[in-house]
């Protein structure tokens, strides 16, 4: 563990390379496999690309720029998973199934029908989307949903 003063950008032993690393306010920064503890106030790291896998951030994130989410074009039945964000149904008629909402509170999916078929959005385990077990998208329709932990809501 290296104690690093983020306010003065000084460390008696070394200054770590924090480019492309994730800083979690009032918590721990994991840079590769080396944990750092640092500031408990807002810090501008000057980082332009941050990649985090299964990270949990408590607090708020201020994004002054664009957001890049995963895009997947599909033409056949699919059950969504944690690698999906925006799913574009580009042709055919088929069903897109949402994963269980349990354990995924706050997870967001966007499903777009840019094809000419009919897309059915289904749920698992009798869960619902705004009280319905299925939703239907015709051409050019889109649906954004968020998990409540017990079901899905349209946002």
Beta strands, then each sheet from edge to edge (+ up, - down):
strand 1: 2-3
strand 2: 28-31
strand 3: 34-37
strand 4: 71-74
strand 5: 78-79
strand 6: 86-89
strand 7: 94-97
strand 8: 108-113
strand 9: 119-122
strand 10: 134-137
strand 11: 142-147
strand 12: 152-154
sheet 1: 1+ 3+ 2-
sheet 2: 4+ 6+ 8+ 11- 12+
sheet 3: 5+ 7+ 9+ 10-
end
